[in-house]
Amino acid sequence: MATNAPEFDRVFANDLGHPFTVRYVPAGSPLVGGRTEDSGAIVEFYDATCIGEPAAEGHPAGQFTTGSYDVATLLGLDGYGSATGALSLYDSAPTWTIDAHTMTDIRAWIAEFGVPSAAKARILQGHPVRHRGRRALRHQERYGAPEAFRPYTTSSGIDCGWYARYGIADCGHEYSNIRADGRADSTIGYSVDALTDRSRCDGCFDERARAALDSLAYRHGCAVGYVSEDARTLTTSTGGELARVIAHRSGGNRHFWRFERDGRRFHGTNAGPGHLVFVRAYKADR
């Protein structure tokens, strides 16, 4: 068995309603029972009906079924597993057999952990996003087509990437992190109001930001934006255009900007291109 934090646990029930705690053990976790610390990620299965009973031997996840599998095998990534079908944890006993449908959900949940890959993207396609909290559930977030998976390699040689996801924000509009070229990018396409916990897709967020800018009057209020890296536009945090830059000068560590939108002018001071700026209405527009 392995020991690690409970946030790597999730309870699944088979088609008979019997619950199992499925524990994801990341690579490099301290392991006992014959496995070494350099083992790859594994998944363990516990009988959750035994939590608190002697059969669990004090383990908070329940009774260990002796089911311990390499993640690569369960996902069919190492040539040994098929990534499909049911899983028998003890001599084909019905109670300790996890049906194929439930195993599909378990494999999708497992695939979310660890290093992303195109193979995992294929496993995740169409499945709900599993561990992003109540917002993901409320928004019906699901994984998109594996073709949108965007892998890359860092300077240290580690493969990384983003999975394509889509859902419906509280504003009622569909959002996704899929760019115009069909590939997934890092953002998911909605923002959440910290006070109301309500969400808006990026389009609605940008429209509200433009309305806030348009409502500014001289000496009354300010709006928040970002100067683009090329110093040509004022944008929202999601990259939506708010105004164009019409003047710019720098002095020391401060940069002074003037912006124009629909004939109205605004100004702001910040640390330079790519940085946040508080925008106020220009005096000439009194």
Backbone as CSV, one residue per row, in Angstrom:
resi,resn,N_x,N_y,N_z,CA_x,CA_y,CA_z,C_x,C_y,C_z
1,MET,0.843,-1.198,0.000,0.000,0.000,0.000,0.877,1.246,0.000
2,ALA,0.268,2.370,-0.313,0.999,3.630,-0.340,0.310,4.633,0.570
3,THR,1.051,5.636,0.956,0.466,6.689,1.776,0.617,8.000,1.040
4,ASN,-0.472,8.736,0.914,-0.431,10.057,0.313,-1.703,10.807,0.711
5,ALA,-1.778,12.076,0.341,-2.871,12.932,0.796,-4.216,12.478,0.245
6,PRO,-5.316,12.671,1.037,-6.639,12.202,0.619,-7.209,12.913,-0.593
7,GLU,-6.602,14.065,-1.019,-7.136,14.710,-2.222,-6.913,13.874,-3.461
8,PHE,-6.125,12.786,-3.343,-5.922,11.887,-4.458,-6.898,10.716,-4.420
9,ASP,-7.894,10.776,-3.539,-8.890,9.709,-3.412,-10.200,10.119,-4.056
10,ARG,-10.894,9.136,-4.612,-12.272,9.360,-5.056,-13.019,8.053,-4.940
11,VAL,-14.280,8.131,-4.494,-15.101,6.937,-4.300,-15.966,6.712,-5.546
12,PHE,-15.897,5.507,-6.077,-16.732,5.081,-7.195,-17.515,3.845,-6.765
13,ALA,-18.743,3.693,-7.251,-19.551,2.511,-6.938,-19.740,1.688,-8.212
14,ASN,-19.640,0.346,-8.068,-19.849,-0.508,-9.232,-21.337,-0.641,-9.525
15,ASP,-21.713,-1.438,-10.526,-23.116,-1.528,-10.932,-23.993,-2.198,-9.883
16,LEU,-23.383,-2.808,-8.862,-24.153,-3.370,-7.744,-24.308,-2.368,-6.610
17,GLY,-23.719,-1.179,-6.771,-23.789,-0.157,-5.739,-22.708,-0.281,-4.682
18,HIS,-21.749,-1.194,-4.876,-20.685,-1.382,-3.898,-19.624,-0.303,-4.095
19,PRO,-19.297,0.471,-3.041,-18.361,1.586,-3.203,-16.904,1.179,-3.016
20,PHE,-16.049,1.769,-3.817,-14.612,1.563,-3.709,-13.921,2.924,-3.656
21,THR,-12.936,3.037,-2.784,-12.076,4.207,-2.800,-10.948,3.944,-3.779
22,VAL,-10.853,4.782,-4.796,-9.777,4.676,-5.768,-8.739,5.723,-5.404
23,ARG,-7.539,5.281,-5.170,-6.466,6.181,-4.720,-5.393,6.284,-5.790
24,TYR,-5.175,7.521,-6.247,-4.092,7.794,-7.197,-2.826,8.099,-6.420
25,VAL,-1.764,7.393,-6.707,-0.486,7.575,-6.014,0.529,8.124,-7.018
26,PRO,0.883,9.413,-6.917,1.796,10.008,-7.896,3.162,9.337,-7.895
27,ALA,3.835,9.445,-9.013,5.187,8.898,-9.116,6.082,9.541,-8.069
28,GLY,6.935,8.736,-7.447,7.862,9.238,-6.450,7.310,9.273,-5.046
29,SER,6.045,8.826,-4.839,5.482,8.797,-3.495,6.173,7.718,-2.662
30,PRO,6.238,7.908,-1.332,6.823,6.868,-0.476,5.937,5.633,-0.472
31,LEU,6.453,4.519,-0.870,5.678,3.296,-1.023,6.208,2.192,-0.125
32,VAL,5.338,1.274,0.241,5.732,0.069,0.961,5.148,-1.118,0.213
33,GLY,5.469,-2.323,0.642,4.893,-3.502,0.007,5.656,-3.955,-1.214
34,GLY,6.948,-3.665,-1.262,7.755,-4.188,-2.344,8.022,-3.232,-3.475
35,ARG,7.315,-2.097,-3.527,7.554,-1.138,-4.598,8.591,-0.125,-4.138
36,THR,9.301,0.442,-5.056,10.362,1.382,-4.722,9.904,2.807,-4.939
37,GLU,10.652,3.741,-4.385,10.266,5.142,-4.464,10.331,5.683,-5.895
38,ASP,11.083,5.016,-6.777,11.148,5.492,-8.156,10.100,4.839,-9.044
39,SER,9.128,4.161,-8.417,8.039,3.577,-9.201,7.237,4.676,-9.883
40,GLY,6.641,4.341,-11.025,5.767,5.295,-11.670,4.463,5.426,-10.905
41,ALA,3.591,6.290,-11.374,2.307,6.482,-10.710,1.510,5.180,-10.710
42,ILE,0.815,4.920,-9.602,-0.006,3.719,-9.491,-1.393,4.102,-8.986
43,VAL,-2.321,3.157,-9.089,-3.678,3.330,-8.587,-4.009,2.142,-7.687
44,GLU,-4.575,2.434,-6.508,-4.950,1.390,-5.559,-6.460,1.404,-5.352
45,PHE,-7.011,0.242,-5.028,-8.445,0.093,-4.830,-8.720,-0.404,-3.405
46,TYR,-9.634,0.282,-2.724,-10.011,-0.058,-1.356,-11.523,-0.269,-1.286
47,ASP,-11.958,-1.220,-0.465,-13.385,-1.448,-0.219,-13.862,-0.384,0.756
48,ALA,-14.639,0.584,0.260,-15.039,1.722,1.078,-16.113,1.382,2.105
49,THR,-16.738,0.197,1.983,-17.741,-0.173,2.992,-17.077,-0.525,4.320
50,CYS,-15.759,-0.728,4.300,-15.051,-1.163,5.506,-14.362,-0.017,6.240
51,ILE,-14.600,1.216,5.803,-13.981,2.346,6.496,-14.433,2.348,7.966
52,GLY,-13.490,2.381,8.870,-13.801,2.377,10.301,-13.975,0.993,10.887
53,GLU,-13.903,-0.051,10.078,-14.055,-1.418,10.573,-12.684,-2.092,10.690
54,PRO,-12.572,-3.155,11.490,-11.286,-3.841,11.647,-10.668,-4.288,10.328
55,ALA,-11.509,-4.650,9.329,-10.972,-5.115,8.055,-10.116,-4.054,7.377
56,ALA,-10.378,-2.790,7.692,-9.617,-1.704,7.078,-8.259,-1.512,7.735
57,GLU,-8.048,-2.121,8.885,-6.784,-2.013,9.612,-6.377,-0.559,9.816
58,GLY,-7.371,0.277,10.062,-7.105,1.675,10.350,-6.879,2.564,9.148
59,HIS,-6.933,1.995,7.941,-6.702,2.829,6.759,-7.942,3.667,6.466
60,PRO,-7.800,4.989,6.308,-8.970,5.860,6.102,-9.712,5.614,4.803
61,ALA,-9.081,4.927,3.835,-9.747,4.686,2.554,-10.573,3.411,2.571
62,GLY,-10.402,2.562,3.605,-11.143,1.309,3.677,-10.215,0.114,3.650
63,GLN,-10.771,-1.046,3.321,-9.985,-2.279,3.265,-9.229,-2.366,1.941
64,PHE,-7.930,-2.564,2.031,-7.132,-2.682,0.819,-7.478,-3.986,0.114
65,THR,-7.809,-3.907,-1.165,-8.214,-5.097,-1.913,-7.026,-5.852,-2.499
66,THR,-5.828,-5.348,-2.277,-4.566,-5.789,-2.892,-4.496,-5.382,-4.353
67,GLY,-5.513,-4.668,-4.823,-5.496,-4.171,-6.193,-4.599,-2.951,-6.306
68,SER,-3.450,-3.096,-6.928,-2.492,-2.014,-7.114,-1.966,-2.112,-8.548
69,TYR,-2.223,-1.078,-9.360,-1.930,-1.163,-10.783,-1.155,0.065,-11.255
70,ASP,-0.238,-0.160,-12.181,0.432,0.969,-12.818,-0.581,1.778,-13.610
71,VAL,-0.481,3.098,-13.501,-1.376,3.970,-14.258,-1.271,3.681,-15.753
72,ALA,-0.052,3.506,-16.234,0.144,3.250,-17.659,-0.570,1.987,-18.113
73,THR,-0.653,0.982,-17.223,-1.335,-0.263,-17.575,-2.842,-0.062,-17.624
74,LEU,-3.392,0.614,-16.608,-4.842,0.844,-16.586,-5.295,1.694,-17.764
75,LEU,-4.437,2.599,-18.213,-4.803,3.478,-19.318,-4.415,2.896,-20.676
76,GLY,-3.795,1.713,-20.664,-3.418,1.083,-21.925,-2.299,1.797,-22.640
77,LEU,-1.401,2.427,-21.866,-0.327,3.200,-22.473,0.993,2.438,-22.536
78,ASP,1.065,1.272,-21.900,2.336,0.555,-21.853,2.321,-0.760,-22.629
79,GLY,1.240,-1.032,-23.344,1.168,-2.256,-24.124,0.651,-3.456,-23.374
80,TYR,0.399,-3.308,-22.051,-0.088,-4.428,-21.252,-1.599,-4.345,-21.019
81,GLY,-2.112,-3.158,-20.749,-3.545,-2.995,-20.529,-4.245,-2.556,-21.794
82,SER,-5.561,-2.736,-21.819,-6.331,-2.393,-23.021,-7.078,-1.073,-22.879
83,ALA,-7.100,-0.519,-21.651,-7.826,0.732,-21.370,-9.332,0.567,-21.534
84,THR,-9.812,-0.670,-21.586,-11.249,-0.910,-21.683,-11.608,-2.096,-20.803
85,GLY,-12.919,-2.268,-20.590,-13.409,-3.451,-19.900,-13.486,-3.329,-18.402
86,ALA,-14.050,-4.377,-17.781,-14.233,-4.433,-16.336,-12.921,-4.806,-15.653
87,LEU,-12.929,-4.688,-14.310,-11.754,-5.046,-13.516,-12.198,-5.894,-12.333
88,SER,-11.667,-7.109,-12.243,-11.961,-7.984,-11.112,-10.852,-7.841,-10.083
89,LEU,-11.226,-7.490,-8.865,-10.243,-7.282,-7.808,-10.002,-8.531,-6.977
90,TYR,-10.899,-9.531,-7.088,-10.698,-10.757,-6.321,-11.449,-11.916,-6.954
91,ASP,-10.779,-12.728,-7.728,-11.299,-14.010,-8.209,-12.691,-13.897,-8.814
92,SER,-12.934,-12.843,-9.568,-14.213,-12.632,-10.273,-15.418,-12.537,-9.343
93,ALA,-15.203,-12.271,-8.040,-16.318,-12.095,-7.107,-17.134,-10.876,-7.541
94,PRO,-18.454,-11.005,-7.729,-19.261,-9.887,-8.232,-19.126,-8.617,-7.396
95,THR,-19.083,-8.771,-6.064,-19.011,-7.589,-5.203,-17.722,-6.810,-5.433
96,TRP,-16.642,-7.540,-5.684,-15.346,-6.895,-5.895,-14.966,-6.836,-7.373
97,THR,-15.962,-6.770,-8.239,-15.733,-6.559,-9.666,-16.279,-5.197,-10.047
98,ILE,-15.464,-4.398,-10.691,-15.892,-3.068,-11.132,-16.254,-3.160,-12.611
99,ASP,-17.504,-2.888,-12.911,-18.018,-3.052,-14.269,-17.323,-2.114,-15.252
100,ALA,-17.476,-2.421,-16.526,-16.770,-1.684,-17.580,-17.164,-0.215,-17.615
101,HIS,-18.462,0.087,-17.402,-18.913,1.477,-17.455,-18.254,2.290,-16.348
102,THR,-18.235,1.740,-15.137,-17.607,2.461,-14.025,-16.112,2.583,-14.245
103,MET,-15.487,1.548,-14.808,-14.053,1.613,-15.078,-13.735,2.685,-16.119
104,THR,-14.654,2.934,-17.044,-14.437,4.007,-18.015,-14.337,5.347,-17.300
105,ASP,-15.239,5.567,-16.324,-15.183,6.800,-15.550,-13.913,6.868,-14.706
106,ILE,-13.527,5.738,-14.126,-12.317,5.710,-13.299,-11.095,6.030,-14.153
107,ARG,-11.027,5.434,-15.337,-9.876,5.696,-16.217,-9.827,7.162,-16.648
108,ALA,-10.988,7.757,-16.882,-11.011,9.173,-17.252,-10.508,10.036,-16.100
109,TRP,-10.907,9.680,-14.887,-10.447,10.422,-13.701,-8.938,10.262,-13.532
110,ILE,-8.445,9.051,-13.706,-7.014,8.791,-13.578,-6.229,9.590,-14.612
111,ALA,-6.772,9.674,-15.815,-6.050,10.331,-16.908,-5.827,11.807,-16.648
112,GLU,-6.593,12.408,-15.745,-6.419,13.826,-15.460,-5.139,14.114,-14.699
113,PHE,-4.589,13.136,-14.002,-3.395,13.338,-13.202,-2.141,13.135,-14.036
114,GLY,-1.034,13.671,-13.536,0.251,13.402,-14.156,0.500,14.201,-15.415
115,VAL,1.461,13.775,-16.192,1.870,14.489,-17.392,0.833,14.307,-18.495
116,PRO,0.364,15.397,-19.098,-0.601,15.270,-20.205,0.003,14.538,-21.389
117,SER,-0.851,13.951,-22.179,-0.396,13.282,-23.401,-1.562,13.152,-24.360
118,ALA,-1.251,12.961,-25.641,-2.297,12.774,-26.636,-3.088,11.501,-26.352
119,ALA,-2.409,10.466,-25.823,-3.106,9.217,-25.500,-4.140,9.459,-24.399
120,LYS,-3.788,10.262,-23.396,-4.737,10.572,-22.337,-5.890,11.419,-22.879
121,ALA,-5.576,12.317,-23.804,-6.627,13.143,-24.393,-7.679,12.274,-25.073
122,ARG,-7.249,11.198,-25.719,-8.216,10.295,-26.363,-9.090,9.602,-25.325
123,ILE,-8.510,9.264,-24.182,-9.272,8.612,-23.116,-10.293,9.577,-22.516
124,LEU,-9.906,10.838,-22.401,-10.761,11.824,-21.745,-11.905,12.313,-22.615
125,GLN,-11.815,12.155,-23.932,-12.794,12.760,-24.834,-14.228,12.466,-24.405
126,GLY,-15.004,13.549,-24.243,-16.412,13.423,-23.911,-16.713,13.241,-22.440
127,HIS,-15.688,13.059,-21.601,-15.928,12.840,-20.182,-16.018,14.160,-19.433
128,PRO,-16.800,14.194,-18.349,-16.869,15.406,-17.532,-15.510,15.697,-16.901
129,VAL,-15.254,16.971,-16.675,-14.067,17.361,-15.919,-14.308,16.953,-14.474
130,ARG,-13.385,16.196,-13.886,-13.670,15.510,-12.637,-13.357,16.282,-11.362
131,HIS,-12.258,17.002,-11.317,-11.846,17.512,-10.013,-11.606,19.017,-10.000
132,ARG,-12.457,19.769,-10.662,-12.335,21.228,-10.653,-13.444,21.884,-9.835
133,GLY,-14.053,21.133,-8.928,-14.969,21.730,-7.975,-16.371,21.970,-8.500
134,ARG,-17.154,22.687,-7.689,-18.579,22.858,-7.987,-18.813,23.649,-9.272
135,ARG,-17.892,24.552,-9.619,-18.089,25.343,-10.824,-18.062,24.464,-12.066
136,ALA,-17.143,23.526,-12.113,-17.061,22.638,-13.270,-18.328,21.810,-13.405
137,LEU,-18.865,21.341,-12.278,-20.093,20.558,-12.315,-21.267,21.421,-12.749
138,ARG,-21.330,22.626,-12.197,-22.429,23.526,-12.525,-22.401,23.925,-13.996
139,HIS,-21.217,24.008,-14.550,-21.076,24.458,-15.923,-21.075,23.315,-16.929
140,GLN,-21.303,22.099,-16.462,-21.343,20.938,-17.358,-20.059,20.817,-18.175
141,GLU,-18.916,21.113,-17.527,-17.652,21.054,-18.245,-17.337,19.632,-18.693
142,ARG,-16.913,19.523,-19.939,-16.521,18.243,-20.499,-15.248,18.436,-21.328
143,TYR,-14.556,17.329,-21.548,-13.358,17.376,-22.383,-13.739,17.284,-23.845
144,GLY,-13.011,18.029,-24.672,-13.288,18.064,-26.100,-12.486,17.043,-26.880
145,ALA,-12.429,17.234,-28.180,-11.768,16.283,-29.080,-10.273,16.229,-28.805
146,PRO,-9.677,15.043,-28.869,-8.246,14.914,-28.593,-7.374,15.665,-29.586
147,GLU,-7.921,15.954,-30.775,-7.127,16.679,-31.770,-6.751,18.078,-31.280
148,ALA,-7.502,18.586,-30.293,-7.223,19.928,-29.782,-6.128,19.938,-28.725
149,PHE,-5.700,18.752,-28.273,-4.639,18.683,-27.279,-3.386,19.358,-27.824
150,ARG,-2.750,20.166,-26.968,-1.607,20.962,-27.425,-0.364,20.614,-26.603
151,PRO,0.426,19.648,-27.033,1.627,19.295,-26.286,2.784,20.240,-26.593
152,TYR,3.699,20.365,-25.675,4.927,21.102,-25.936,5.998,20.575,-24.994
153,THR,7.221,20.960,-25.227,8.335,20.505,-24.418,9.034,21.707,-23.807
154,THR,9.230,21.660,-22.499,9.900,22.747,-21.808,11.404,22.629,-21.985
155,SER,12.135,23.609,-21.483,13.594,23.586,-21.584,14.195,22.408,-20.833
156,SER,13.454,21.888,-19.834,13.947,20.741,-19.081,13.566,19.414,-19.736
157,GLY,12.863,19.507,-20.866,12.525,18.304,-21.607,11.265,17.609,-21.159
158,ILE,10.481,18.240,-20.271,9.267,17.616,-19.756,8.097,17.922,-20.688
159,ASP,7.404,16.892,-21.129,6.230,17.093,-21.978,5.091,17.660,-21.145
160,CYS,4.507,18.728,-21.610,3.370,19.348,-20.926,2.297,19.642,-21.964
161,GLY,1.235,20.291,-21.541,0.196,20.638,-22.500,-1.115,20.924,-21.821
162,TRP,-2.141,21.217,-22.607,-3.470,21.489,-22.090,-4.485,20.620,-22.798
163,TYR,-5.485,20.175,-22.061,-6.592,19.445,-22.654,-7.675,20.443,-23.044
164,ALA,-8.353,20.149,-24.135,-9.457,21.000,-24.564,-10.661,20.742,-23.663
165,ARG,-11.264,21.814,-23.190,-12.455,21.685,-22.352,-13.499,22.690,-22.828
166,TYR,-14.761,22.352,-22.607,-15.824,23.289,-22.932,-16.960,23.118,-21.938
167,GLY,-17.765,24.168,-21.803,-18.873,24.129,-20.860,-19.807,25.294,-21.097
168,ILE,-20.716,25.525,-20.160,-21.693,26.615,-20.265,-21.579,27.482,-19.024
169,ALA,-21.273,28.754,-19.200,-21.132,29.680,-18.089,-22.501,30.102,-17.572
170,ASP,-22.519,30.770,-16.418,-23.783,31.220,-15.835,-24.491,32.243,-16.716
171,CYS,-23.748,32.893,-17.623,-24.388,33.845,-18.535,-25.187,33.124,-19.616
172,GLY,-25.028,31.789,-19.693,-25.785,30.998,-20.655,-25.043,30.707,-21.940
173,HIS,-23.861,31.275,-22.111,-23.089,31.070,-23.331,-22.078,29.940,-23.157
174,GLU,-21.832,29.233,-24.256,-20.828,28.179,-24.233,-19.436,28.795,-24.272
175,TYR,-18.501,28.191,-23.558,-17.127,28.663,-23.567,-16.205,27.471,-23.800
176,SER,-14.981,27.748,-24.180,-13.980,26.705,-24.313,-12.607,27.343,-24.289
177,ASN,-11.580,26.508,-24.180,-10.207,26.994,-24.284,-9.598,26.596,-25.623
178,ILE,-10.442,26.454,-26.643,-9.980,26.080,-27.973,-9.822,27.346,-28.819
179,ARG,-8.634,27.526,-29.359,-8.339,28.713,-30.147,-8.918,28.595,-31.554
180,ALA,-8.757,29.649,-32.322,-9.297,29.670,-33.681,-8.677,28.598,-34.563
181,ASP,-7.444,28.194,-34.248,-6.791,27.172,-35.073,-7.158,25.757,-34.642
182,GLY,-8.088,25.638,-33.675,-8.553,24.326,-33.252,-7.747,23.676,-32.157
183,ARG,-6.704,24.358,-31.665,-5.867,23.802,-30.613,-6.259,24.394,-29.262
184,ALA,-6.012,23.611,-28.202,-6.335,24.083,-26.855,-5.257,25.032,-26.362
185,ASP,-5.670,26.072,-25.638,-4.744,26.991,-25.002,-4.963,26.920,-23.499
186,SER,-4.203,27.696,-22.730,-4.208,27.506,-21.279,-5.475,27.997,-20.597
187,THR,-6.132,29.032,-21.113,-7.326,29.553,-20.460,-8.550,28.745,-20.857
188,ILE,-9.592,28.800,-20.035,-10.771,27.983,-20.273,-11.927,28.777,-20.872
189,GLY,-11.873,30.118,-20.840,-12.876,30.894,-21.550,-13.999,31.477,-20.716
190,TYR,-13.866,31.470,-19.376,-14.856,32.163,-18.548,-14.167,32.741,-17.324
191,SER,-14.829,33.702,-16.697,-14.306,34.309,-15.479,-15.401,34.266,-14.428
192,VAL,-15.001,34.322,-13.171,-15.944,34.212,-12.062,-15.870,35.467,-11.204
193,ASP,-17.027,36.040,-10.890,-17.102,37.193,-10.004,-16.824,36.736,-8.580
194,ALA,-15.811,37.309,-7.936,-15.402,36.869,-6.604,-16.481,37.122,-5.552
195,LEU,-17.347,38.094,-5.779,-18.379,38.428,-4.788,-19.636,37.573,-4.947
196,THR,-20.050,37.352,-6.181,-21.306,36.631,-6.420,-21.112,35.170,-6.785
197,ASP,-19.884,34.776,-7.140,-19.552,33.425,-7.590,-20.276,33.081,-8.898
198,ARG,-20.741,34.098,-9.593,-21.369,33.880,-10.886,-20.311,34.009,-11.971
199,SER,-20.495,33.262,-13.049,-19.492,33.246,-14.104,-20.022,33.875,-15.382
200,ARG,-19.077,34.372,-16.179,-19.397,34.925,-17.493,-18.380,34.384,-18.484
201,CYS,-18.833,34.116,-19.696,-17.892,33.736,-20.741,-17.021,34.946,-21.057
202,ASP,-15.916,34.732,-21.737,-15.010,35.837,-22.023,-15.678,36.935,-22.838
203,GLY,-16.568,36.553,-23.756,-17.253,37.560,-24.559,-18.082,38.494,-23.709
204,CYS,-18.861,37.930,-22.778,-19.674,38.762,-21.883,-18.800,39.582,-20.945
205,PHE,-17.705,38.980,-20.476,-16.781,39.701,-19.605,-16.206,40.911,-20.327
206,ASP,-15.813,40.727,-21.580,-15.243,41.831,-22.351,-16.275,42.930,-22.584
207,GLU,-17.525,42.543,-22.870,-18.569,43.547,-23.081,-18.800,44.370,-21.823
208,ARG,-18.810,43.735,-20.659,-18.985,44.467,-19.393,-17.804,45.398,-19.154
209,ALA,-16.599,44.964,-19.509,-15.421,45.810,-19.336,-15.499,47.041,-20.240
210,ARG,-15.980,46.853,-21.478,-16.129,47.995,-22.384,-17.191,48.959,-21.867
211,ALA,-18.275,48.403,-21.317,-19.338,49.256,-20.769,-18.827,50.057,-19.578
212,ALA,-17.984,49.418,-18.746,-17.419,50.119,-17.597,-16.515,51.257,-18.049
213,LEU,-15.744,51.022,-19.111,-14.880,52.074,-19.643,-15.713,53.219,-20.206
214,ASP,-16.757,52.890,-20.952,-17.612,53.916,-21.557,-18.339,54.750,-20.509
215,SER,-18.560,54.199,-19.336,-19.318,54.915,-18.303,-18.469,55.891,-17.504
216,LEU,-17.160,55.863,-17.706,-16.286,56.738,-16.924,-16.516,58.209,-17.258
217,ALA,-16.483,59.030,-16.235,-16.543,60.476,-16.397,-15.299,61.080,-15.760
218,TYR,-14.923,62.243,-16.185,-13.720,62.897,-15.670,-13.782,63.009,-14.150
219,ARG,-12.734,62.519,-13.499,-12.585,62.539,-12.043,-13.561,61.612,-11.324
220,HIS,-14.233,60.764,-12.045,-15.176,59.847,-11.402,-14.880,58.402,-11.839
221,GLY,-14.301,57.628,-10.946,-14.094,56.213,-11.171,-12.933,55.892,-12.086
222,CYS,-12.626,54.599,-12.166,-11.577,54.121,-13.056,-11.927,52.706,-13.520
223,ALA,-11.317,52.298,-14.580,-11.500,50.950,-15.113,-10.147,50.247,-15.136
224,VAL,-10.189,48.916,-15.125,-8.954,48.135,-15.108,-8.731,47.512,-16.470
225,GLY,-7.517,47.613,-16.967,-7.168,46.995,-18.232,-5.709,46.590,-18.242
226,TYR,-5.251,46.125,-19.389,-3.859,45.719,-19.564,-3.350,46.297,-20.871
227,VAL,-2.146,46.859,-20.836,-1.525,47.319,-22.076,-0.931,46.106,-22.769
228,SER,-1.215,45.951,-24.041,-0.720,44.790,-24.776,0.809,44.810,-24.855
229,GLU,1.376,43.634,-25.091,2.835,43.518,-25.166,3.418,44.377,-26.287
230,ASP,2.655,44.570,-27.367,3.170,45.385,-28.463,2.865,46.867,-28.273
231,ALA,2.264,47.211,-27.126,1.994,48.605,-26.754,1.045,49.308,-27.714
232,ARG,0.176,48.550,-28.378,-0.740,49.153,-29.339,-2.170,49.264,-28.836
233,THR,-2.556,48.403,-27.907,-3.956,48.378,-27.472,-4.066,48.249,-25.959
234,LEU,-5.224,48.646,-25.463,-5.642,48.397,-24.087,-6.592,47.218,-24.140
235,THR,-6.322,46.181,-23.351,-7.127,44.972,-23.417,-7.706,44.607,-22.060
236,THR,-8.656,43.679,-22.089,-9.155,43.076,-20.860,-8.179,41.979,-20.427
237,SER,-8.432,41.385,-19.272,-7.566,40.300,-18.800,-7.661,39.072,-19.690
238,THR,-8.745,38.972,-20.468,-8.898,37.831,-21.370,-8.358,38.122,-22.774
239,GLY,-7.843,39.330,-22.981,-7.277,39.680,-24.279,-8.205,40.436,-25.200
240,GLY,-9.449,40.696,-24.766,-10.387,41.461,-25.580,-9.970,42.921,-25.665
241,GLU,-10.123,43.525,-26.848,-9.686,44.906,-27.033,-10.659,45.892,-26.395
242,LEU,-10.103,46.838,-25.620,-10.901,47.895,-24.996,-10.724,49.226,-25.723
243,ALA,-9.488,49.562,-26.069,-9.192,50.839,-26.708,-7.835,50.723,-27.398
244,ARG,-7.520,51.723,-28.225,-6.210,51.730,-28.876,-5.315,52.772,-28.212
245,VAL,-4.027,52.510,-28.211,-3.047,53.449,-27.655,-2.806,54.564,-28.662
246,ILE,-2.939,55.830,-28.221,-2.689,56.955,-29.121,-1.462,57.756,-28.701
247,ALA,-0.968,57.529,-27.478,0.243,58.232,-27.035,0.881,57.443,-25.898
248,HIS,2.212,57.509,-25.842,2.941,56.763,-24.820,4.288,57.443,-24.567
249,ARG,4.611,57.641,-23.315,5.943,58.098,-22.958,6.333,57.438,-21.642
250,SER,7.620,57.308,-21.425,8.109,56.681,-20.201,9.044,57.615,-19.468
251,GLY,9.053,57.455,-18.157,9.940,58.237,-17.308,10.344,57.410,-16.116
252,GLY,11.592,56.967,-16.083,12.034,56.095,-15.005,11.336,54.754,-15.103
253,ASN,10.693,54.361,-14.012,9.967,53.087,-13.987,8.487,53.250,-14.305
254,ARG,8.070,54.438,-14.704,6.658,54.692,-14.970,6.423,54.927,-16.455
255,HIS,5.300,54.421,-16.919,4.896,54.613,-18.310,3.542,55.318,-18.321
256,PHE,3.435,56.345,-19.143,2.225,57.163,-19.219,1.544,56.906,-20.564
257,TRP,0.239,56.607,-20.488,-0.487,56.171,-21.678,-1.724,57.045,-21.909
258,ARG,-2.051,57.213,-23.200,-3.344,57.776,-23.568,-4.008,56.788,-24.522
259,PHE,-5.298,56.604,-24.318,-6.069,55.631,-25.095,-7.252,56.332,-25.754
260,GLU,-7.752,55.730,-26.823,-8.935,56.270,-27.500,-9.897,55.134,-27.808
261,ARG,-11.184,55.389,-27.540,-12.239,54.436,-27.870,-13.470,55.204,-28.315
262,ASP,-13.917,54.961,-29.517,-15.128,55.594,-30.061,-15.114,57.108,-29.876
263,GLY,-13.967,57.725,-30.129,-13.871,59.180,-30.054,-13.583,59.727,-28.679
264,ARG,-13.648,58.898,-27.654,-13.343,59.346,-26.286,-11.914,58.958,-25.931
265,ARG,-11.276,59.819,-25.100,-9.903,59.562,-24.705,-9.816,59.253,-23.207
266,PHE,-8.815,58.419,-22.884,-8.580,57.990,-21.505,-7.083,58.006,-21.239
267,HIS,-6.708,57.928,-19.976,-5.280,57.925,-19.645,-5.023,56.993,-18.472
268,GLY,-3.760,56.588,-18.329,-3.373,55.716,-17.226,-1.860,55.635,-17.112
269,THR,-1.394,55.184,-15.953,0.035,55.047,-15.683,0.299,53.654,-15.151
270,ASN,1.350,53.009,-15.666,1.681,51.666,-15.174,3.174,51.392,-15.322
271,ALA,3.569,50.113,-15.205,4.979,49.733,-15.263,5.452,49.414,-16.680
272,GLY,4.571,49.530,-17.675,4.990,49.296,-19.044,4.098,48.322,-19.787
273,PRO,4.419,48.024,-21.039,3.631,47.076,-21.842,3.514,45.725,-21.142
274,GLY,2.324,45.121,-21.284,2.085,43.818,-20.665,1.622,43.893,-19.232
275,HIS,1.526,45.107,-18.682,1.161,45.254,-17.269,-0.237,45.854,-17.101
276,LEU,-0.785,45.626,-15.922,-2.093,46.169,-15.571,-2.016,47.691,-15.505
277,VAL,-3.127,48.343,-15.841,-3.194,49.790,-15.766,-4.596,50.207,-15.320
278,PHE,-4.675,51.184,-14.436,-5.956,51.763,-14.025,-6.241,52.960,-14.932
279,VAL,-7.374,52.902,-15.609,-7.699,53.866,-16.657,-8.751,54.856,-16.160
280,ARG,-8.512,56.124,-16.444,-9.452,57.179,-16.078,-9.809,58.007,-17.313
281,ALA,-10.969,58.655,-17.235,-11.409,59.478,-18.364,-10.512,60.698,-18.499
282,TYR,-10.242,61.083,-19.752,-9.369,62.211,-20.029,-10.120,63.517,-19.793
283,LYS,-9.388,64.532,-19.361,-9.976,65.795,-18.977,-10.772,66.449,-20.115
284,ALA,-10.293,66.326,-21.322,-10.939,66.981,-22.452,-12.331,66.450,-22.699
285,ASP,-12.710,65.337,-22.102,-14.038,64.749,-22.336,-15.032,65.099,-21.232
286,ARG,-14.796,66.225,-20.543,-15.742,66.623,-19.510,-17.107,66.908,-20.115
